[in-house]
Structure formats: C-alpha cells, structure tokens
Amino acid sequence: MAQSDPAMEAANALEQLWGGITADSTWQGRTGRGVRVAVVDSGVDVRHPALKDKVKESVEAVVENGKVVFQPSTSGDQAGHGTACAGIITEIAPEVELYSIKVLGPNASGSGDMFLAGLDYAIRNKMQVVNLSLGTTKPQYFGPLHDLLDRAYHAGCILVAAANNLPQPSYPSIFSSSIVSVVKRDGGDPFNFGYRYGEVIELVAPGVQVRTTWPGGGYRQVTGNSFACPYITGIIALIMETYPSLTPFQIKTILYTIASRNRMQNEAAPKE
C-alpha cells in the first residue's frame, strides 16, 4: 500500500473545505457597480475619457492653521501616479464609484501627516476599499498608521497596500494581519494572482509594463508595485459587489483560497 503524500492530503482538504469559493461564485459577471473605492494618491485626472463620470468626489489635502484639512481638488494630478492607479482599477471593475483623495504633489511626494489624514478621511467617509499605492519608511508613523488600520478593520474598510519598490520595509504594507499587501510580477492575467505563503507581502499581481491611463487623456506603460496594487483593489471591488457585507478577514480568506487554487492549476497545467 503506497504511503499517502501529506502535501497532497493538505491540498485535497483545502479543496474540500473551500470548494464553494470560486471565481464564478465571487466575481464573474460583476463590474464593481456601487462599490465605493478610494484612491489615496496624487489625485486623478477626472477629465480623462476613460475615467470621466467615474470619480464621484475629488478632494485634496491642504494645511490650514497647522492642521491638514480637505477641500475640493482643483489641481488635478500633476504626477500621473493616481490617474494610472485609477485606470487599472476601472479596467477590472468599470462601474466602481471612485473617490480621489489627493495627498501627494507633483513628484508623487508628500508628508506623512497628509498620508495619515488621507487615510483617516477615507475611513470616516465609509469607503469600502482603499487603494494605497504609497507608504512611508519613517518609524514615527508606525504607531499612528497601526491605529488607523485597526479603525479601518473594525469599520469593514478593506485596505490594499503596495510593497516598497526598494529593498526596505514600508508602512502600512508590512502590517499583513490587517491589510491586503501586494507585490508586482511580470504580466499575465490579473485574475491569476498569486499568494506568497509565509511572506510579509502576501499577494502577487501584474506590475511590469502595465498600460494604463495618464493625465491629459493619454496612456502610458508603467512598472512598479504601485501598479500591482490596484489590480487587487479592482478584484476586491468585484467581490464586494457580490457580497457587500464581507469583513476584511473574509475578503482575505477568499483571495488566499483562490490564489491557492490558481497555484495548483498552474502547477497542473501542461508545460510548453
């Protein structure tokens, strides 16, 4: 009698336990309709033909009397970063309700305080999914960001954060217990995303030479973890359309289950 393979037994047990979680049951045929998605970034070109009428609100951070406040945005997106992320999200989920929260300036740079204020604004305004293709390496923001992540978790607000492009950990992407963190890979089907078991940055999605929207009505090819993040944001929006009351924990469970299934199917596929 042949000995059983523990890895195979574990895979079969996982398949039986989560067999009902499939792409067909979670997002196929969905468009993200009605799901509130915030892009905390450099702003969004609301006049871009591919994004027109999809941005429900556009605000930007300003400092008044030493305090960060938000006002209707009139400066657009001078860096292109936020517009690129918005284009990727709407490629996956074309009917989401986008909310642009501008905290970065012309060089896609900004202060940690504005970043914190932008995330706080998204949580207070009951965003369902928040795309964070930005982060900070400054340790003084570890505690305040951790508190905001806890607030988001309890409010049912799902945060999706890009890993740092440099070999240095950044916040909030390393807070993997309460956030969906993403790193880039070369192209391919964004729905065939991967899961890096045991790694701090867990999910893997396309982020190399991605063609997406750019300010002024055009398109550009972009590379970076920043642009892998909005693919997962868009997929989460599709899931939220189907099941709007899911908690962040449940969303992560679905993502990891499907990523595990993707891996098994990729390993079983015939090699060319």
N, C-alpha and C positions, 0 to 999 in steps of 0.2 A: 504494500500500500504506500503510495507516494506521500511524502510529507507535505503538509499544507504550507503555502507561502504566506507569511504574516502580512507582507505588503499587499498582496492580492486580497487577503481576507479583509484588511482595513479598507481597501478601495471598494470592495463589494458592500461592506457595512455602511460606508458613507453613501454609496449609491442608493441603498435601500432606505436609509434614514432621510435623505433629502431628495428622493426621487421625484417629488412633486414640484421641485423648484427647477423650472426650465425657462429658456428664453421665450418659448411660446407662451408660457403662463404669466410671465412677468412684464415683457415689453413689446413683443411682436405686434405690429399694427398700431402702436401708440406713437404719439407725436409730442408728448410733454405738455399737452394742452392744459392751461390753467395753473401749471406749477410755477411758483414764484422762485426765481433763481437770481441771486445777487452776484455781480462780478465786482469784487473789491480790487481795484486796479488803477490804471492810468486814465480811466474814462472810456467811453465808447462813442464812435462816430455814428450818431443817431440818424444821419442823412445817407449813410451807405445803403445802396439799393437792396442789398441782401439782409439788412438789419432794420430797414425802415418799418415803423409801426410795431416793432417787436420790443422796443425799450419803453417800458411803462413809466419809469421815473429815472432821471439822471441828476445826481447831486454831487457836489464836490466839497472837500474839507477846506476850511479856511480858519485862520486864527483870529479871534476877536477877544480883546482884553485878556490875553494869555490863555484862552480856552479854545479848544478845537470845536467848531460848530459846522453844520452842513447847510448849504444853500443850493438852489437850482443851478446846475452846471451850465456855464456859457462858454467855457474854454475848449470843449471837445476833448479829443485825445491827441496830444502832441507827441506821444511816444509810439503809439501804434499797438502797444502790448495788450491793452484791454480790448481793443477792437478785434485783434487776432483771436483772443480767447472767446469773445462773444460769437465770432463766426464759427468756431469749432463746435461750441455748444449747440447753436441753432442748426448746424449741419446734422447733428444727431437727433435733436429734439426741436423741430422747426416751429412749434407752437407754444414754447415756454413763454412766460411773462418775465422779461429781463429787467433787472434793476441795476443801473450803473452807479457804483459808489466810488468816486474818484479820490484816491489818497496819494497817487504818485504824480510826479511832474514830468517835464519834457524828456528827461533822460531815464524815465522809469525809476526814479529815485524819490525817496520821501522819508519822513521821520517815523520813528517807531510809535510815537504818540498818535500820529494820524492813522497809522495802521490799526492800532488798538481802537481808536474812535470809529473807524470804518466798520470793523467787525462788530463792535457794540451796536452801531446803527442798524446793521443787518439783523442782528438778533432781536433788538427792540421792535423792529418793524416786521417781525414774524416771517422772515424769509424761510422757505423750506429747504433750499440747497444754496450753499455759498461757495463760489469758486475763489480759491486763494492761491493764485499763481505768483505768490510773493512770500517773503518771510524775512526773518531777522536772525543774525547770529549773536546779537548783543545779550549777554546773560541777564541784564536788568529787566528784560521783558519776559523772562521765563515765567515768573510768578503771575503777573497780570494776564498774560496770554492763557496760562493754565486755568485761571479763574473764569475767563471768558469762554473757554472750551467747555468747562463744566456747565456754565449757564446755557450754552447752545445745546448741549446734550440733553439737559432736562427740559428745554423748550421744544425738543423734537427737531431742531435745526441741524441739518447734516452739513458738515464742513469737509471740503475736499481741498487738500493742500499739495502743492508741488514740492518735491525734494529740491535741495540746493543743487545748482549745476556744478559748484565747486566741491572738492572733497572735504567738506566741513559741514557738520550738522547745523540745521537751521530750525528755528521755531516758526510755526507750530508743527511742521511736518513730522518731527520726531515724537510727537505725542500720539503714538499709534493707537492707544487704547480708546481714545475718544474722537478720533478723526480718521478720515479716509486719506491715506497718503499715497502719492503716485510718482513713479519714475519713468523716464522715456525708454523706448526701444525703437529699432528701425521699423519701417512701415508695416503694412498689413491691415487686416480687418480690425477696426477698433473694438468690435464686439467679441473678438477672440483675445480678450485681455488676459493677462497672467497674474499669478499670485506668488510672491516670494515668501514661502513659509519660513518663519523664524527671523525674518529681516525686519528692521525698524520701518523702512519704507516698503510697503507691502504689495501694492498693485503696480502692474506694468502695462503701459498703453503706448500707442504710436506717438512719437515726438520728434522725428527726424525728417526734415524737408517736407513739412506739412504745408499744403496750400490753403490759405485762409484769407479772410477779409483784412483790408488795410485802410487806414483813413484816406479820404479823398475819393472813395468809390472803387478803388482797385483791389488787387490781390497780391500776396507775397508768399514766398516759401520761407518758413521759419523752423528753427530747431531749438529744442530745449525741454527740460522737464515742465516748464510753464505751459507747454502746449500739449503735453500728455494729460495733464490735469483736467482740462475742460472736456476731453472725451469721456472720462469717467463721470464728470458732472452731468453731462447730457444723458448718459445711460441711467444715472440715478433719477433724473427727472422723468424718464420714461417709466421707471418702476414706481415712482411716486404718483404718477397719473393713474396707474392701475390700483395701487394700494396707498392712498394718501395719508393713512394714519400710522404707517410703519415708523418704528423708532429707529434711531441711528444704529443701535445694536442689530436690529433685524435687517436693516439695509446691508450692513457689513456681512452678515451671515449669508444673505442672498448672493452678494458679489463674490465671496470666497467660495461658495458652493459651485457657482457657475464657472469661476476661474479654475477650480479643481477639475471640473468636468472638461473644460477646454483643454487642459493639460493632458488628461487621459486620452481624449480624442486625437490630439496632435501626436501623441506618442504611438497611438494605434494606427495612424494614417500611413499608407504605403509611402516609402521614401523613393524619390525620383532618382 
